[in-house]
Amino acid sequence: MNRLLRILFFGYLFLSLLLLTLCNKETTNQPVDCSQCFPVAPDSGFLALHLTINGENRKVPVAVYEGNLEDQDVRFRDTVTQPTIKILMPAGHTYAVTARYIQGGDTLIAVDGTSLEIKKAVGQCSKTCYVVMGGYLDLRLRK
C-alpha cells in the first residue's frame, strides 16, 4: 500500500509539473530564430503588414487600432506604397488593422488582427532570451 501511494504521489507530481510547463504563458515551446532573440525582454515589436499594391491600388490607406476595431482607438494611420511595411508598436497589446482598396470601382476593406507578445525562449539558444511573438498581418486582396 505504501508503494502504491508513493507511485501515485510521484505520478501526480510529474503530471502537475508537466501541466505547469505547458500552460506557462510567459515561455514558448515553438522553435525560435536565435538571431531574433533578445537578452532582455523588449517592450515593443514590429507589426508586419502585407498589402496588395497594383495598378488600381498604387497607394493603400491603412489604419492600426489598439484592441478591437470597434473600439476605434487609432494608433497609426498612413497611406502605403510598398507591399510590405513594418510598424514598431508597444508589446503586450492586441491590434486590428484595416487596408482600404478599390477594385472594379468598389471600395473593399481588408481587416486582420494580431497580438504582440513577449515570450521567454528557454533551452533553444545558447542562453535564455526573449522573442516577440505575433505581429504578422495579411491584408492582401484575394484573387
Sequence and secondary structure as in RCSB ss.txt:
>XXXX:A:sequence
MNRLLRILFFGYLFLSLLLLTLCNKETTNQPVDCSQCFPVAPDSGFLALHLTINGENRKVPVAVYEGNLEDQDVR
FRDTVTQPTIKILMPAGHTYAVTARYIQGGDTLIAVDGTSLEIKKAVGQCSKTCYVVMGGYLDLRLRK
>XXXX:A:secstr
 HHHHHHHHHHHHHHHHHHHHHH TTEE S   GGG BSS  SEEEEEEE    SS SSEEEEEEES GGG  EE
EEEEE SSEEEEEEESSEEEEEEEEEEETTEEEEEEEEEEEEEEEE SSSSS EEEEE  EEE     
